[in-house]
Amino acid sequence: MGLALPLMLSKSLMLSSFLLMQLLLQLSIIPSISAAMTAPWPMALPGCPDKCGNISIPYPFGIGPNCFRIDVYEIYEEPYQITCNNSFSPPKAFLQTGNVEVIDISISPAEVRVYNSIARNCIKKRSVDSFSASITIHMPFRFSNRRNKFTALGCYTLAYFVGETEQHFSSGCASFCDSLESTTNGSCAGIGCCQTAIPKDVNKFEMQWGFKTNPVSNVTPCSYAMLVEDEWYDFTSSDLLRFDSKNKNGVPVVLDWAIGDLTCQVAKGKQNYACRSKNSDCYESAIGVGYLCNCSKGYKGNPYLDNGCIDINECEHPDQYPCHGKCTNTPGGYNCTCPQGTRGNPLYENCTRIPEKFPFAAKLAVGASITATIALALCSLTIIKLQKRRHKKEKDEYFKQNGGLRLYEEMRSRQVDTICIFTEKDLEKATNNFDKERILGCGGRGMVFKGILENNREVAIKKSRIVDEDQKEEFVNEIIILSQINHKNVVKLLGCCLEVDVPMLVYDFISNGTLFDFLHGNTNAISLDARLKIAMESAAALAYLHSSTSRSILHGDVKSLNILLDENYGAKVSDFGASKLVPLDEAEFVMFVQGTLGYLDPECLYNHQITEKSDVYSFGVVLLELITRKKAIYRDGTNERKSLASSFVSAVDQNKLCDILDDQIVEEGVMEVLQELAELAMQCLQFKGEERPTMKEVTEGLQILIKFKCHPWGQKNSEETESLLGGELPTHTVPDAVMYHSQEDSAMLNIEAGR
């Protein structure tokens, strides 16, 4: 029993020792695992040292052969080589030139901090101790104009520096003080200390002194000057005494650096492109030449090495990447979500638990809200339905009032098979809800919009502003007659919309604008042939309207604005807003006058009767526009408003026809044709309608002139060429007072000046 107890104690001690050793072994392994998990990313090329003493040396910089990037520059090929001098303890790093000591190297931002010498100027009574420091660097380095400042210290100091960029430059500053007590710590504004910025792209500095004496040498016998890192230096009054002794290594200065002298776009196509890591980006250097590399967002490391940029595990750095919920790392980023059963915005606040039970009061409130919403929706639907029903009823009433049923009957009986009935919705869609951008023209009686139908056909939609209630019953009759017009020189009526208060008409769209714009909107040359063609086609259209349909159609507003031109400059008579239908077996006049100032038949102003001859008169004015290229109402050299018809009659009476004709057609030299055109126009402008030719006769006369113009040999036929229309130019007796009406008379007679 006495032996058993020591034996048991021995076994217990052995077991305890074994367990203790296991625990120590595990504890020793944990730091190594942790260190491996948190090991920094690679900085140098494999097999190359990444430190010199306490200074990290990241690639493209390196120590020793094949450890740094080689770029060819003006003077040397190894700008990124670092010399590590192991004779110091700890070792010191120097740039390739060997005399500029490195403090640290940064990849992002691309900077190298080095020591810079301090210039000294000590003036005593019998001696001067002066040291003018200088430093020169080469590409790819430049002194940072953002991080450095030229600084001078002293109480009687004028220091300046000279340097080189692409040109030589010099700058400096002055500092004065009476005593150390007059200076202010932290202030470098000229009292004991002064500073000035340096220009961009500087590679050489030399500091010099301006004063050769020092009247306050008893206060501060020495002055100091240096190029120094702005953030590093903070002035204190003690710096005025032996500043160089306190900083024997010098002061830090920041150098910017870059890769090569190419842009990113060019460098990416080169074999020696420096941005080697796949998760890296290239950006242009701030020093004006070369480029730099940086790890992409969400990555860190060395972009100049293959696979040098590694993913940042944002979840391990909650201070930089906040997440108050469940953090999940992703390549180049992270997701932050609330755990199941909670809600909120975990990027900014803690997640809160979702209540398990819905309170009865809340249920009641939600139920009441839903009920009220449904009731409101039902009421709204009912109101909308009633409005639609009323709107439809209103449309049906308009349709009936405007003769829609009659038009349907005609369409079923095939009396009308060339017209479409459009709905208001169709035309709203075609004109983008009658958008202002779609307006082709407007006037006192309405507007014309450009529309695009569902089949992509372009149309012109005339939307009147007013309607004559007495004419509504006759409207469909007019539509039926107009739909039967089939003439190549008349704008075709395609359809109408009758379900609105004021019916809308849909015409074929003519692309080349109006004759008015063609004549007066530009200065391009227009040949006599083109003018004759337009005149003849317009006259043929009016002749067709007057005599080739079941009921004679009086246009009532013939003017150059109502004659459109197609892509081949063919004439198309349009705008029948003032038109009237007259049975062929009745007296062909209408007891109503409307039209446009300058074109209106003077005879109808006296008897209030518009006839076919009224259209002839208006066409005569259009003919004058064609051969004179003047507006119906124009301003002469004295800026006085004149009637073209009146001026033309006066010119003919005074044998000055050539003075009023367009110079271009006069220069063409076909005076016989121009004289005949003038005669034809004068006949159209006769005061008495019975003395004017019909539109058919006008058309025939123009056709003869065109043939004569095309075949000059026709002049041998004396019967045609002596006077193509017979007789001499008529004497016109219409007074100016009739041809050019006052605005008051125009208003009384319902003349519309520019529809």
Buried (B, 14 or more C-beta within 10 A) or exposed (E): EEEEEEEEEEEEEEEEEEEEEEEEEEEEEEEEEEEEEEEEBBBBBEEBBBBBBEBBBBBBBBBBEEBBBEBEEEEEEBBBBBBBEEEEEEBBBBBBBEEBBBBBBEBEBBBBBBBBBBBBBBBEEEEEEBBBBBBEBBBBBBBBBEBBBBBBBBBBBBBBBBBBBEEEEEEBBBBBBEEBEEBBEEEBEBBBBBBBEBEBBBBBBBBBBEBEEBEBBEBBBBBBBBBBBBEBBEBEBEBBBBBBEEBEEBBBBBBBBBBBBBBBEEBEEEEEBBBBBEBBBBEBBBBBBBBBBBBBEBBBBBBBBEEBBBBBEBBEEEEEBBBBBBBEBEEBBBBBBBEEEBEBEBEEEEBEEEEEEEEEEEEEEEEEEEEEEEEEEEEEEEEEEEEEEEEEEEBEEBBEBBBBEBBBEBBEEEEBEEBBBBBBEBBBBBBBEBEEEBBBBBBEBBBBBBBBBEEEEEBBBBBBEEBEEEEBEEBBBBBBBBBBBEBEBBBBBBBBBBBBEBBBBBBBBBEBEBBBBBBBEEEEEBEBBBBBBBBBBBBBBBBBBBBEBEBBBBBBBBBBBBBBBBEEBBBBBBBBBBBBBBEEEEEBBBEBBBBBBBBBBBBBBEEEBBBBBBBBBBBBBBBBBBBBBBBBBBEEEEEEEBBBBBBBBBBBBEEEBEEBBBEEBBEBEBEBBBBBBBBBBBBBBBBEBEEBBBBBBBBBBBBBBBEBBEEEEBEEEEEBBEBBBEEEBBEBEBEEEBBBBEEEEBEEBEBBBEB
